[in-house]
Amino acid sequence: MQTTTTAEAPERLLSFGLLQPRYAAHELLAALRETGAREAAELLFRHKISSMAKATAERLAADADDEDRALLAELAERVVERASVMRDRWRSAPAVGELVAGFAAQEGIEWWTMKGFSFRPLYPEGAIRDVGDLDVLVRTMDDAWRLARRLREDGYIYLDIELPWFKRDIRTQELYGQIRLTTPNRDRLSIDIHAGPYSIRHCALMPLSRTEAGLGTPAGPVAFEDDVCAVVANAAGDFFITAKMINDLLLALGRELDVAYIHRTLDAGGLLPFFATCLGRLDAWCALTGEQAERAAELTPDVVPEPVPSVVRPDAAVRCEVTVAHARATAERLFPEDPAEVEAVVASAREAYSADHPLRAVPDEQATAIDWDGLNNWACVRLVPAELAGTVLPAAGGAPSAPDDVSAVAGTDEATRSGSGTNSVVHAIGDVFVPTVDFALPASVGGVLAAS
C-alpha cells in the first residue's frame, strides 16, 4: 500500500532505535501508521538500528490494541531478518578478533579497533548496537597489505562494492588508504583495515594523534577521543547522520572527554561544521538530561554548521555540494598562495561526486593515466581485482602483451606496477589489480592482465 508521509514521521520513527528518544510511544505509533511497516523497516535499517527497533516494537506490542499490535508485529518481522544477520555476524567477533590478533602478532603489526568494537560495550544491557564489520587501524599501507595477505590466505575476499584504495599525503609523501575484506558467504564480520591518518571526504586527513602516541590500547580500542572523531568522520563521508551514530554520541557524553583535543582533531580534517550539525541532531532527536545538555553544549564548536542531511536517505546532490565546499576549504589550507591549484582540486571533487562512476571498460584514448610520481590527497587510486576487472573488460585478442617494465610503487614495499601509460597493473601480496582513479578501465589492459 502506498503511503504519503509527512516530514516529521521519519524523524519520529527513529525513536524505535534511539537510547533516549524524544518522542513518546503514541507518537511512534502515529508515525508508524502513517508510514507503514515496510517503509519504516527500510528507514530503520538505513539508520543501522534494526536490532534495537525490533526490541522496541515487541515491547510496545504488549500494550497495544489489536490493530496496532498487528502493525508492530509486521514491523518486527520486517526488521528481524536484518537484525538476525547483524546478531549472527557479531557472534563471530571473538573469533575474528583472535584471527586478526594472531596474524598481526606474527607479522609484528601494531593495530587497534575503531568504532563499533569500542562503542558496543558502552550500550546498556538489552540495547544492541548493530555491528557489520571490524574496523582496524594500522600505521602504514605496508602494515595493511601484510595483514591483508594473511587474511587472503585464510580465505577472505575483496568486496566488489568497496575496492582497496590508497592516496599519498603531499605533506609527508606517505601513503594512506583502506582494504576491506570479507568471507565468501558473508557469515562473519568483514574486516576493514584503515592505514595511516583517517581519510576525510575528497582530500582531507585527520590524524588520530593520541592513538599514534601510544594512548590507545594495543590490539584493543583506539584512544576514546580518537574514536569519537572517527565516528563523526565516517558519517561526514556519507553526509548522512544515522541514529546509531547519535546513540554513540549520546553515550560519549557520559565519558570524561578532552573537548579541546576533539575540536583540534576534527578541525584538522575540516569537520567542525559537520560536528556542530551532528550535535544539533542529537539535541533534536534525543531527550537529554540537564547534565547531558550541558556536556553537549560544551562539545558544540562555535562555527556555522553544515546543512542538515536528509533523515530519509543520503542525498547525492547535496552530498556533492557539501563535499565540494569542504574540498575547497581543505585546498585553501594546502595551497594558500596558489588559487589555480585550489580550483584544480575543487574541479576534481566535483567530477568525482557529481555523478555515479560505474566500473566500466573504455577505449584506451578515453582512459585516465595515473600520475604515479604525482600521487596526492585528491587522486584516489582504486585497485580492481583481476577477476572483477575481467567481468567488464573485453576478451583480449591474440597473445598476451607482456609488460615491458616493472616499477616500485613509491611509499610501499608490498606493491609493484607493471606496464606503462594506461595499460598498467599492480601486483600486491600475490594478487593482481587494475588501478583506476575514475572506475574506467582501458580496454586493452586485458592483454597486460592476461600476461600477469
C-alpha positions in Angstrom: 0.0 0.0 0.0 1.4 3.4 -1.0 1.5 5.9 1.9 2.0 9.7 1.9 4.5 10.5 4.7 4.8 13.9 6.4 8.3 15.3 7.0 8.0 14.7 10.8 7.2 11.0 10.5 10.6 9.6 9.6 12.3 11.6 12.4 9.8 10.2 14.9 10.3 6.7 13.7 13.9 6.8 14.6 12.8 6.7 18.3 12.3 3.0 17.8 16.1 2.6 17.9 17.3 5.6 20.0 18.5 5.1 23.5 16.8 8.3 24.8 14.1 9.0 22.3 12.4 12.4 22.4 9.1 11.1 21.1 6.6 9.1 23.2 5.1 5.7 22.3 1.9 7.2 21.0 3.9 9.5 18.6 5.9 6.5 17.4 2.7 4.6 16.7 1.2 7.5 14.8 4.3 7.8 12.6 4.2 4.1 12.0 0.6 4.1 11.0 1.3 7.0 8.6 4.4 5.4 7.1 3.6 1.7 7.0 5.8 -1.1 8.3 7.7 -1.8 5.1 8.9 1.8 4.6 9.6 2.1 8.4 11.7 -1.0 8.4 13.8 0.3 5.5 14.4 3.6 7.2 15.4 1.9 10.4 17.8 -0.3 8.5 19.4 2.7 6.8 19.9 4.2 10.2 21.6 0.9 11.4 19.2 0.4 14.4 17.3 -2.7 13.3 18.1 -4.7 16.4 17.0 -2.0 18.8 13.9 -1.2 16.7 12.9 -4.9 16.8 13.1 -4.9 20.7 11.1 -1.6 20.9 8.4 -2.9 18.5 8.0 -6.1 20.5 7.8 -4.1 23.8 5.2 -1.7 22.5 3.1 -4.6 21.1 2.5 -6.0 24.5 0.3 -3.0 25.5 -1.1 -2.1 22.0 -4.6 -2.6 20.7 -5.3 -5.3 18.1 -4.7 -3.1 15.1 -1.5 -1.5 16.4 -0.3 -4.9 17.7 -0.6 -6.3 14.2 1.3 -3.3 12.7 4.1 -3.6 15.3 4.3 -7.3 14.7 4.7 -6.6 11.0 7.5 -4.1 11.7 9.3 -6.5 14.0 9.0 -9.2 11.4 10.4 -7.0 8.7 13.4 -5.9 10.7 14.1 -9.3 12.3 15.9 -10.7 9.3 18.4 -7.8 9.2 18.7 -7.8 13.0 19.4 -11.5 12.9 22.1 -11.1 10.3 23.8 -8.4 12.5 23.5 -10.7 15.5 24.9 -13.7 13.7 27.9 -11.7 12.4 28.6 -10.3 15.8 28.8 -13.8 17.2 31.9 -14.2 15.1 33.5 -11.2 16.7 35.7 -13.1 19.2 37.0 -15.5 16.5 37.6 -12.7 14.0 39.4 -10.6 16.7 41.6 -13.6 17.6 42.3 -14.2 13.9 43.5 -10.6 13.4 45.4 -10.6 16.6 47.3 -13.7 15.7 48.2 -12.6 12.2 49.2 -9.1 13.4 51.4 -10.6 16.1 53.1 -12.9 13.7 53.7 -10.0 11.3 54.8 -7.6 14.0 52.0 -5.1 13.2 50.6 -2.6 15.7 46.8 -2.4 15.4 43.8 -1.0 17.1 40.0 -1.4 16.8 37.7 1.5 16.0 34.0 2.5 16.1 31.8 -0.5 16.8 34.2 -2.5 18.9 34.7 0.5 21.2 31.2 1.7 21.5 29.2 -1.5 21.7 30.3 -2.3 25.2 29.0 1.1 26.4 25.4 0.3 25.4 23.1 -0.6 28.3 22.0 -4.1 28.9 19.4 -5.1 26.4 20.3 -2.5 23.9 22.2 -4.0 20.9 24.4 -1.9 18.7 24.3 -3.3 15.1 27.9 -4.0 14.0 28.7 -5.3 10.5 32.4 -5.2 10.4 35.6 -5.0 12.4 37.3 -1.6 11.8 41.1 -2.0 12.3 43.6 0.8 12.3 47.3 0.2 11.4 50.1 2.6 11.0 51.1 2.2 7.3 49.9 0.8 4.0 52.6 -1.9 4.2 51.1 -3.0 7.5 47.7 -3.1 5.9 48.9 -5.2 2.9 50.8 -7.6 5.2 47.7 -8.1 7.4 45.5 -8.4 4.2 47.9 -11.1 2.8 47.3 -13.3 5.9 43.6 -12.8 5.7 43.6 -13.6 2.0 45.5 -16.8 2.7 42.8 -17.6 5.3 40.0 -17.4 2.6 38.9 -13.7 2.9 38.0 -12.0 -0.4 37.8 -8.4 -1.6 34.3 -6.7 -1.9 33.2 -5.7 -5.4 31.4 -2.7 -3.9 34.3 -1.4 -1.8 37.7 -1.7 -3.6 41.1 -1.4 -2.0 42.4 2.1 -2.4 45.3 4.4 -1.5 46.3 8.0 -1.7 49.5 9.9 -1.0 49.7 12.8 1.5 51.5 15.6 -0.3 52.9 17.0 3.0 54.5 13.8 4.3 54.7 11.8 1.0 53.3 8.8 2.9 50.6 6.5 1.5 47.3 6.0 3.4 44.3 4.0 2.4 41.9 1.2 3.1 41.5 -2.5 2.4 38.2 -4.2 3.2 37.9 -8.0 3.2 35.0 -10.4 3.9 34.3 -14.1 3.9 32.8 -15.5 0.6 29.4 -16.1 2.1 29.4 -13.0 4.4 28.8 -15.2 7.5 31.4 -13.3 9.6 32.2 -9.7 10.4 34.0 -8.2 7.4 37.4 -6.6 8.3 38.0 -3.0 7.3 41.7 -2.1 7.5 42.5 1.6 7.7 46.1 2.6 7.2 47.6 5.9 8.3 45.7 9.1 9.2 41.9 8.9 8.8 40.8 10.0 5.3 38.2 12.7 5.2 35.9 13.1 2.2 37.7 14.1 -1.0 41.1 15.3 0.1 41.4 16.0 3.9 43.2 14.0 6.6 42.6 13.6 10.3 45.5 12.3 12.4 44.5 10.2 15.4 47.3 11.7 17.4 46.5 10.2 20.8 46.5 6.7 19.4 49.6 7.3 17.3 51.3 8.5 20.5 50.5 5.2 22.2 47.5 6.2 24.3 45.2 3.7 22.7 45.0 0.0 23.8 47.3 -2.2 21.7 45.1 -4.8 19.9 42.2 -3.0 21.5 40.3 0.3 21.1 42.0 3.5 19.8 42.0 6.3 22.3 38.4 7.2 23.1 38.5 10.8 21.8 40.0 9.5 18.6 37.1 7.0 18.3 34.6 9.8 18.7 36.3 11.7 15.9 36.4 8.6 13.7 32.6 8.1 14.2 32.0 11.7 13.1 34.4 11.4 10.2 32.7 8.3 8.9 29.3 10.0 8.9 30.8 13.1 7.2 32.0 11.0 4.3 28.5 9.7 3.6 26.9 13.0 4.6 24.2 11.0 6.4 23.7 11.2 10.2 22.4 7.8 11.4 20.5 7.2 14.6 23.3 4.7 15.5 25.8 7.5 15.3 23.6 9.7 17.5 23.4 6.9 20.1 27.2 6.7 20.1 27.5 10.5 20.7 24.9 10.2 23.4 27.0 7.6 25.2 30.1 9.7 24.7 28.5 12.4 26.8 28.8 10.0 29.8 32.6 9.9 29.5 35.2 12.4 30.6 36.3 14.0 27.3 39.1 16.3 26.3 36.9 18.7 24.4 39.8 20.8 23.2 41.5 17.7 21.7 38.4 16.6 19.9 38.0 20.1 18.4 41.6 20.2 17.3 41.4 16.7 15.7 38.2 17.4 13.9 39.4 20.8 12.8 42.5 19.2 11.2 40.0 17.4 8.9 37.8 20.4 8.4 34.9 18.7 10.3 33.9 21.2 13.0 30.9 22.5 11.0 29.7 18.9 10.4 30.2 18.1 14.1 28.0 21.0 15.0 25.3 19.7 12.8 25.6 16.2 14.4 25.2 17.7 17.9 22.2 19.6 16.6 20.7 16.3 15.6 21.5 14.8 19.0 19.5 17.6 20.6 16.6 17.3 18.2 16.2 13.5 18.4 17.0 12.7 22.0 15.6 13.7 25.4 18.8 14.8 27.1 19.2 15.2 30.8 20.3 18.6 32.1 23.8 17.3 32.6 23.9 15.7 29.1 22.7 19.0 27.6 25.4 20.9 29.3 28.1 18.5 28.0 26.6 18.6 24.5 26.8 22.4 24.6 30.4 22.3 25.8 31.2 20.0 22.8 29.4 22.1 20.3 32.0 24.3 18.4 31.4 27.9 17.7 31.1 27.6 14.0 28.4 27.8 11.3 27.0 24.3 11.0 26.8 22.4 7.7 23.4 21.9 6.2 21.3 19.2 7.9 21.3 16.0 5.9 18.1 14.3 4.9 16.6 12.0 7.5 15.2 9.5 5.0 18.3 8.7 2.9 21.6 10.1 1.7 21.0 12.8 -1.0 23.7 12.6 -3.6 23.3 16.1 -4.9 23.6 17.7 -1.5 26.5 15.5 -0.6 28.3 16.7 -3.7 27.8 20.3 -2.9 28.9 19.9 0.7 31.9 17.8 -0.3 33.0 20.3 -3.0 32.8 23.1 -0.5 34.8 21.0 2.0 37.4 20.3 -0.7 37.7 24.0 -1.4 38.3 24.8 2.3 40.9 21.9 2.5 42.7 23.0 -0.7 42.9 26.6 0.6 44.7 25.3 3.6 47.0 23.3 1.5 47.7 26.0 -1.1 47.1 29.4 0.5 49.1 31.1 -2.2 48.0 29.1 -5.2 44.4 29.8 -6.3 44.9 27.8 -9.5 45.8 24.7 -7.6 42.8 25.2 -5.3 40.5 25.4 -8.3 42.0 22.2 -9.7 41.3 20.3 -6.5 37.7 21.7 -6.4 37.2 20.6 -10.0 38.4 17.1 -9.2 36.0 16.9 -6.3 33.0 18.0 -8.4 34.0 15.5 -11.1 34.2 12.7 -8.5 30.9 13.4 -6.7 28.6 15.0 -9.3 27.7 11.6 -10.9 27.9 7.9 -10.4 31.0 6.3 -11.9 30.3 2.6 -12.6 33.1 0.2 -13.2 33.4 0.0 -17.0 35.8 -0.5 -19.9 36.6 2.4 -22.2 38.7 2.9 -25.3 42.3 3.4 -24.4 42.3 7.0 -25.5 39.5 7.8 -23.1 41.2 6.2 -20.1 42.8 8.4 -17.4 46.5 7.7 -17.0 47.6 7.6 -13.4 50.5 10.0 -12.5 52.4 7.7 -10.3 55.0 10.3 -9.5 52.4 12.9 -8.6 50.0 11.0 -6.4 48.2 13.2 -3.9 45.4 13.6 -1.4 42.7 14.1 -4.1 43.7 11.3 -6.5 42.3 8.1 -5.1 43.9 5.1 -6.7 41.4 2.2 -6.5 42.6 -1.3 -7.2 40.2 -3.6 -9.2 41.0 -7.3 -8.5 41.8 -9.1 -11.7 38.8 -11.4 -11.5 36.4 -8.4 -11.2 38.2 -6.5 -14.0 37.8 -9.5 -16.2 34.0 -9.2 -15.9 34.0 -5.8 -17.6 37.0 -5.9 -20.0 36.6 -7.2 -23.5 38.3 -10.6 -24.2 41.9 -10.0 -25.1 42.6 -11.0 -28.7 45.9 -12.5 -29.7 48.8 -13.3 -27.4 49.0 -11.7 -24.0 51.1 -8.5 -24.1 53.8 -8.9 -21.5 54.6 -5.7 -19.6 57.8 -4.0 -20.7 58.8 -2.8 -17.3 58.2 -3.4 -13.6 58.4 -0.4 -11.2 58.0 0.1 -7.5 55.0 2.0 -6.1 56.7 4.7 -4.1 55.9 4.6 -0.5 55.3 0.8 -0.2 57.4 -2.3 -0.3 54.4 -4.5 -0.8 53.2 -3.4 -4.2 54.8 -3.0 -7.7 53.3 -2.0 -11.0 54.0 -3.3 -14.5 53.1 -1.9 -17.9 53.1 1.7 -19.0 50.7 4.5 -19.5 47.1 3.5 -19.0 48.0 -0.2 -19.6 49.4 -1.0 -16.2 48.6 -3.4 -13.5 49.5 -3.5 -9.8 50.9 -6.6 -8.0 50.4 -6.8 -4.2 50.5 -9.7 -1.8 50.2 -12.2 -4.6 47.2 -10.5 -6.1 46.9 -8.6 -9.4 44.9 -5.5 -9.8 44.0 -2.9 -12.5 44.4 0.6 -11.0 41.9 3.3 -11.7 41.1 6.8 -10.5 37.7 7.0 -12.0 36.4 3.4 -12.3 37.2 3.4 -16.1 39.5 0.6 -17.3 41.3 0.8 -20.7 40.0 -1.9 -22.9 43.5 -3.2 -24.0 44.7 -3.6 -20.4 43.2 -7.1 -20.6 46.3 -8.2 -22.5 48.6 -7.0 -19.8 46.3 -8.6 -17.2 46.4 -11.9 -19.1 50.2 -11.8 -19.1 50.3 -11.1 -15.4 
